[in-house]
Amino acid sequence: MQEIHTLMKKLLTAATLLLLLASCSSADKKTVYACPMDCENGKVYEKPGKCPVCEMDLEATKR
């Protein structure tokens, strides 16, 4: 009986870890737009457009 209890705890722990890893997928990441030249030191925008410094098109990235 003790062996079954230990096995069930291990299976439950493994299942929980798998669910946590699955919930951290890249699908949860938000698309933001940034200058490819990084003129503004990592600043990102929510909409596509042009960099206000160098006027290059902002590139989509996930964060």
Contacts in CASP RR format, 6 or more apart in sequence:
PFRMAT RR
TARGET T0000
AUTHOR 0000-0000-0000
METHOD contacts of the structure
MODEL  1
MQEIHTLMKKLLTAATLLLLLASCSSADKKTVYACPMDCENGKVYEKPGK
CPVCEMDLEATKR
26 62 0 8 1.000
29 62 0 8 1.000
29 63 0 8 1.000
30 62 0 8 1.000
30 63 0 8 1.000
31 60 0 8 1.000
31 61 0 8 1.000
31 62 0 8 1.000
32 44 0 8 1.000
32 45 0 8 1.000
32 46 0 8 1.000
32 60 0 8 1.000
32 61 0 8 1.000
32 62 0 8 1.000
32 63 0 8 1.000
33 44 0 8 1.000
33 45 0 8 1.000
33 46 0 8 1.000
33 47 0 8 1.000
33 48 0 8 1.000
33 49 0 8 1.000
33 58 0 8 1.000
33 59 0 8 1.000
33 60 0 8 1.000
33 61 0 8 1.000
34 42 0 8 1.000
34 43 0 8 1.000
34 44 0 8 1.000
34 45 0 8 1.000
34 58 0 8 1.000
34 59 0 8 1.000
34 61 0 8 1.000
35 43 0 8 1.000
35 51 0 8 1.000
35 53 0 8 1.000
35 54 0 8 1.000
35 56 0 8 1.000
35 58 0 8 1.000
35 59 0 8 1.000
36 56 0 8 1.000
36 57 0 8 1.000
36 58 0 8 1.000
36 59 0 8 1.000
37 51 0 8 1.000
37 54 0 8 1.000
37 56 0 8 1.000
39 51 0 8 1.000
39 53 0 8 1.000
39 54 0 8 1.000
40 51 0 8 1.000
40 52 0 8 1.000
40 53 0 8 1.000
44 61 0 8 1.000
44 63 0 8 1.000
45 58 0 8 1.000
48 57 0 8 1.000
48 58 0 8 1.000
48 60 0 8 1.000
49 57 0 8 1.000
49 58 0 8 1.000
50 56 0 8 1.000
50 57 0 8 1.000
50 58 0 8 1.000
51 57 0 8 1.000
51 58 0 8 1.000
END
